[in-house]
């Protein structure tokens, strides 16, 4: 069959990382290996690096070079006001940067579709969530705006580039480390999913409370339990009374889990003990709502930086004019 042919050719193809295998009950070939696991992360890092370089090499020199070398005076003597000079530069090049970011985000999301199906990764995960057509465009615009602001502030290209790299890097770290988690935990839903307990599991009696409250941070897809297309955030066990298990009931559950015969039939096993595994999740239908919120926040920050950049240019010009005015007498 075509699947068997793909299987044979895939295992013979060098550099992919294999092995390939047939999905049970389906005429599909699934790739499992280093390339499959690394490509989504590598693509995310490349896109984020491009945004950083955009701010450094397009945003920072845009105003910093002209303000530092004094060439802006020629434009201002040709009937162009400082506000118009600054705004036109920011809007024209910033619009091109955001359009390019959106195109790269769309292309990256398209290329990741087969990997998400095969590897169990998801657009919900932090790297992909920040590099879609929406967030890639706004990240590129924010990096560019921060570069332009740094150029207007330092009036020298090299310090502006360094400040841009530090600023964009700090924003990315804070976003990946904290802000994404805070955003995606807003108004979560809860559903029982005993099948997921087989993957979340329990652990030992040493730390029963923590191990009965499991951070998941993964997407439910074709190969994982959970509401289809959702982002699973946390999982925990509850007893027959609906309360989260801890203390002696948690210890009893862990002991029963460790002594279970064969280790199979999780839903049936939990049902016999009158316990349930619950998951908190974000439904698949909210994905683009959260994309809009994240992209909107980045866009607002970029606009504020743009306004601050214009203010710096106008303020510096006003200070120079006041400094050239002759004193009284």
C-alpha positions as CSV (number, residue, x, y, z in Angstrom):
1,X,0.0,0.0,0.0
2,X,1.0,3.6,-0.2
3,X,1.5,3.8,3.6
4,X,3.8,0.8,3.5
5,X,5.8,2.4,0.7
6,X,6.1,5.6,2.6
7,X,7.2,3.6,5.7
8,X,9.9,1.9,3.8
9,X,11.2,5.0,2.0
10,X,11.0,7.0,5.2
11,X,13.2,4.6,7.1
12,X,15.7,4.7,4.3
13,X,15.8,8.5,4.1
14,X,19.0,9.9,5.7
15,X,19.0,12.7,8.2
16,X,15.4,12.7,9.2
17,X,16.0,11.0,12.5
18,X,13.4,8.1,12.3
19,X,12.1,5.7,13.0
20,X,8.9,5.8,11.0
21,X,5.9,3.6,12.0
22,X,2.3,3.0,11.0
23,X,-0.4,4.3,13.2
24,X,-2.5,1.4,14.4
25,X,-5.8,1.2,12.6
26,X,-5.0,4.1,10.2
27,X,-3.4,4.3,6.8
28,X,-0.9,6.9,8.0
29,X,2.8,7.1,8.6
30,X,4.1,8.9,11.7
31,X,7.6,10.2,12.0
32,X,9.3,10.1,15.4
33,X,12.8,11.4,15.8
34,X,15.1,14.3,16.4
35,X,14.0,16.3,13.4
36,X,10.3,15.9,14.3
37,X,10.9,17.0,17.9
38,X,13.3,19.9,17.1
39,X,11.8,21.6,14.1
40,X,9.0,23.4,15.9
41,X,11.4,24.8,18.6
42,X,14.0,25.7,16.0
43,X,11.5,27.5,13.8
44,X,10.2,29.5,16.8
45,X,13.8,30.5,17.8
46,X,14.6,31.6,14.2
47,X,11.4,33.8,14.0
48,X,12.1,35.4,17.4
49,X,15.7,36.0,16.4
50,X,14.5,37.7,13.3
51,X,12.2,40.0,15.3
52,X,15.1,40.9,17.6
53,X,17.4,41.7,14.6
54,X,14.6,43.7,13.0
55,X,14.6,46.0,16.0
56,X,18.4,46.2,16.2
57,X,19.2,46.8,12.5
58,X,16.1,48.5,11.2
59,X,14.5,50.3,14.2
60,X,17.6,51.5,16.1
61,X,19.4,53.2,13.1
62,X,16.2,54.7,11.7
63,X,16.3,57.8,13.9
64,X,19.5,57.3,15.9
65,X,21.8,57.7,12.9
66,X,20.2,60.9,11.6
67,X,19.9,62.4,15.0
68,X,23.4,61.6,15.9
69,X,24.9,62.8,12.6
70,X,22.7,65.9,12.3
71,X,21.3,65.0,8.9
72,X,17.8,65.5,10.1
73,X,18.2,69.2,9.9
74,X,18.1,69.1,6.1
75,X,14.7,67.5,6.1
76,X,13.4,70.0,8.7
77,X,14.5,72.9,6.6
78,X,12.6,71.6,3.5
79,X,9.2,72.4,5.1
80,X,8.8,69.0,6.8
81,X,7.9,69.3,10.5
82,X,9.6,67.1,13.1
83,X,6.3,65.3,13.8
84,X,5.7,64.6,10.2
85,X,9.3,63.5,9.6
86,X,9.2,61.1,12.5
87,X,5.7,59.7,12.0
88,X,6.2,59.1,8.3
89,X,9.3,57.1,9.0
90,X,7.8,55.1,11.7
91,X,4.6,54.3,9.9
92,X,6.1,53.5,6.5
93,X,8.9,51.2,7.6
94,X,6.9,49.9,10.6
95,X,4.0,48.8,8.3
96,X,6.4,47.0,6.1
97,X,8.0,45.2,9.1
98,X,4.6,44.1,10.5
99,X,3.5,42.9,7.1
100,X,6.7,40.8,6.7
101,X,6.2,39.5,10.2
102,X,2.6,38.4,9.5
103,X,3.8,36.7,6.3
104,X,6.5,34.8,8.1
105,X,4.1,33.9,10.9
106,X,1.6,32.5,8.4
107,X,4.3,30.6,6.6
108,X,5.6,29.1,9.8
109,X,2.2,28.1,11.0
110,X,1.5,26.4,7.7
111,X,4.8,24.5,7.9
112,X,4.1,23.3,11.4
113,X,0.7,21.7,10.7
114,X,2.1,18.2,9.9
115,X,4.4,18.3,12.8
116,X,1.6,19.2,15.2
117,X,-0.4,16.2,13.9
118,X,2.5,13.8,14.1
119,X,4.3,14.9,17.2
120,X,1.5,16.0,19.4
121,X,2.7,19.6,19.6
122,X,0.2,22.4,19.2
123,X,-0.3,26.1,18.3
124,X,-1.3,26.6,21.9
125,X,2.3,25.9,23.1
126,X,4.3,29.0,24.0
127,X,6.6,29.2,21.0
128,X,4.0,28.7,18.4
129,X,1.5,30.9,20.2
130,X,3.9,33.8,20.0
131,X,4.7,33.3,16.3
132,X,1.3,33.1,14.5
133,X,0.2,35.5,11.8
134,X,-1.1,37.8,14.5
135,X,1.6,37.7,17.2
136,X,4.5,37.5,14.8
137,X,3.3,40.7,13.1
138,X,2.9,42.5,16.5
139,X,6.2,41.2,17.9
140,X,8.0,42.5,14.8
141,X,6.3,45.8,15.1
142,X,7.1,46.0,18.8
143,X,10.8,45.2,18.3
144,X,10.9,47.9,15.5
145,X,9.2,50.5,17.7
146,X,11.5,49.7,20.6
147,X,14.5,50.1,18.3
148,X,13.3,53.5,17.0
149,X,12.6,54.7,20.6
150,X,16.1,53.7,21.6
151,X,17.6,55.5,18.7
152,X,15.7,58.7,19.6
153,X,16.7,58.3,23.2
154,X,20.4,57.7,22.8
155,X,20.9,59.5,19.5
156,X,23.6,57.0,18.6
157,X,23.2,53.8,16.7
158,X,25.4,51.3,18.7
159,X,24.0,52.1,22.2
160,X,20.5,52.0,20.7
161,X,21.1,48.6,19.2
162,X,22.4,47.3,22.5
163,X,19.4,48.7,24.4
164,X,17.0,47.2,21.8
165,X,18.5,43.8,22.1
166,X,18.3,44.0,25.9
167,X,14.7,45.3,25.9
168,X,13.3,42.9,23.4
169,X,15.1,40.0,25.0
170,X,13.7,41.0,28.4
171,X,10.2,41.2,27.0
172,X,10.4,37.8,25.4
173,X,11.7,36.2,28.6
174,X,8.9,37.8,30.7
175,X,6.3,36.8,28.2
176,X,7.4,33.2,27.9
177,X,8.1,32.8,31.6
178,X,5.1,34.5,33.1
179,X,2.7,36.5,30.9
180,X,1.6,33.6,28.6
181,X,0.7,31.5,31.6
182,X,-1.3,34.3,33.2
183,X,-3.2,35.0,30.0
184,X,-4.1,31.4,29.2
185,X,-5.3,30.7,32.7
186,X,-8.1,33.3,32.5
187,X,-11.6,31.8,32.8
188,X,-10.6,28.2,32.4
189,X,-13.1,25.3,32.1
190,X,-13.1,22.0,34.0
191,X,-14.0,18.5,32.7
192,X,-13.5,15.0,34.0
193,X,-11.0,12.9,32.0
194,X,-9.9,9.7,33.6
195,X,-8.1,8.6,30.5
196,X,-5.6,11.5,31.0
197,X,-4.8,10.2,34.5
198,X,-2.9,7.3,32.8
199,X,-0.4,9.9,31.4
200,X,-0.4,12.3,34.4
201,X,-0.2,9.4,36.9
202,X,0.6,9.6,40.6
203,X,4.0,9.3,42.2
204,X,5.1,8.4,45.7
205,X,3.8,9.0,49.2
206,X,6.6,11.5,49.8
207,X,4.8,14.4,48.1
208,X,1.2,13.4,47.7
209,X,-0.4,16.8,47.6
210,X,1.8,18.2,44.8
211,X,1.6,15.0,42.8
212,X,-2.2,15.1,43.0
213,X,-2.2,18.6,41.4
214,X,-0.3,18.0,38.1
215,X,0.8,20.9,35.8
216,X,0.0,19.7,32.3
217,X,0.7,22.6,29.8
218,X,0.0,20.5,26.8
219,X,-2.6,20.3,24.0
220,X,-5.2,17.6,23.6
221,X,-5.1,16.3,20.0
222,X,-5.4,13.1,18.1
223,X,-2.8,11.3,20.1
224,X,-3.6,12.7,23.6
225,X,-6.8,12.5,25.8
226,X,-8.8,15.6,26.6
227,X,-11.3,17.9,24.9
228,X,-10.2,18.0,21.2
229,X,-7.9,20.9,20.3
230,X,-7.9,22.3,23.8
231,X,-5.0,23.4,26.0
232,X,-4.8,21.3,29.1
233,X,-3.5,23.4,32.0
234,X,-3.7,21.4,35.2
235,X,-5.1,18.0,36.4
236,X,-6.1,16.8,39.8
237,X,-7.9,13.9,41.5
238,X,-11.1,14.3,43.4
239,X,-12.9,11.8,45.7
240,X,-16.5,10.7,45.8
241,X,-17.5,14.0,47.5
242,X,-16.0,16.1,44.7
243,X,-13.2,17.5,46.9
244,X,-9.6,17.6,45.8
245,X,-7.7,14.6,47.3
246,X,-5.0,15.4,49.8
247,X,-3.7,14.1,53.1
248,X,-4.8,10.6,54.1
249,X,-7.2,10.1,51.1
250,X,-4.3,11.1,48.7
251,X,-2.0,8.7,50.4
252,X,-4.6,5.9,50.2
253,X,-5.0,6.6,46.5
254,X,-1.3,6.5,45.8
255,X,-0.8,3.3,47.8
256,X,-3.7,1.7,45.8
257,X,-2.1,3.0,42.5
258,X,1.3,1.5,43.4
259,X,-0.2,-1.8,44.3
260,X,-2.6,-2.1,41.3
261,X,-2.3,-5.2,39.2
262,X,-1.0,-4.8,35.7
263,X,-1.2,-1.0,35.6
264,X,-4.0,-0.9,33.1
265,X,-7.5,0.2,32.8
266,X,-7.2,3.6,34.5
267,X,-10.8,4.8,34.0
268,X,-12.2,1.5,35.3
269,X,-9.6,1.5,38.2
270,X,-10.5,5.0,39.2
271,X,-14.2,4.3,38.9
272,X,-13.8,1.3,41.3
273,X,-12.2,3.6,43.8
274,X,-14.9,6.2,43.2
275,X,-12.3,8.8,42.3
276,X,-12.1,11.1,39.2
277,X,-9.3,12.9,37.4
278,X,-10.3,16.5,36.5
279,X,-8.6,18.8,34.0
280,X,-8.7,22.6,33.7
281,X,-8.4,23.6,30.0
282,X,-9.0,26.4,27.5
283,X,-11.4,25.3,24.7
284,X,-10.1,25.2,21.1
285,X,-12.6,27.9,20.1
286,X,-10.9,30.5,22.3
287,X,-7.5,30.2,20.5
288,X,-8.0,33.2,18.2
289,X,-9.6,35.3,21.0
290,X,-6.4,34.9,23.1
291,X,-4.4,35.6,19.9
292,X,-6.3,38.9,19.6
293,X,-5.7,39.8,23.2
294,X,-1.9,39.0,23.0
295,X,-1.5,40.7,19.7
296,X,-3.5,43.7,20.8
297,X,-1.4,44.1,23.9
298,X,1.8,44.0,21.9
299,X,0.3,46.5,19.4
300,X,-0.7,48.9,22.1
301,X,2.8,48.8,23.5
302,X,4.3,49.4,20.1
303,X,2.0,52.4,19.5
304,X,3.0,53.9,22.9
305,X,6.6,53.5,22.1
306,X,6.0,55.2,18.8
307,X,4.3,58.1,20.5
308,X,7.1,58.3,23.0
309,X,9.6,58.4,20.1
310,X,7.8,61.3,18.5
311,X,7.7,63.1,21.8
312,X,11.5,62.7,22.2
313,X,12.2,64.1,18.8
314,X,9.9,67.1,19.2
315,X,11.2,67.7,22.8
316,X,14.9,67.6,21.6
317,X,14.1,70.1,18.8
318,X,12.3,72.4,21.2
319,X,15.3,72.4,23.6
320,X,17.7,73.3,20.8
321,X,15.5,76.2,19.6
322,X,15.2,77.6,23.1
323,X,19.0,77.2,23.5
324,X,19.6,79.4,20.4
325,X,17.3,82.2,21.4
326,X,19.2,85.4,22.4
327,X,18.7,86.5,26.0
328,X,17.0,89.9,26.9
329,X,19.2,93.0,26.5
